[in-house]
Amino acid sequence: MTVASVAFRLMETVAAHEKNGPERQSREYWFRLYHQCWIAVNGGDKPAGTE
């Protein structure tokens, strides 16, 4: 399993538990949530080029 796939699964899990439900979220929400999940899965290291 890759970091990206684990981050994606975490994003799905978090979104499923969000107050408004994932179907009501904007594109920005999904990108930001995935980025936060990627950082969490990667031990707090930000992806290259996102500083």
ABEGO torsion letter per residue (X at the ends): XBAAAAAAAAAAAAAAABAAEAAABBAAAAAAAAAAAAAAAAGGBBBBGAX
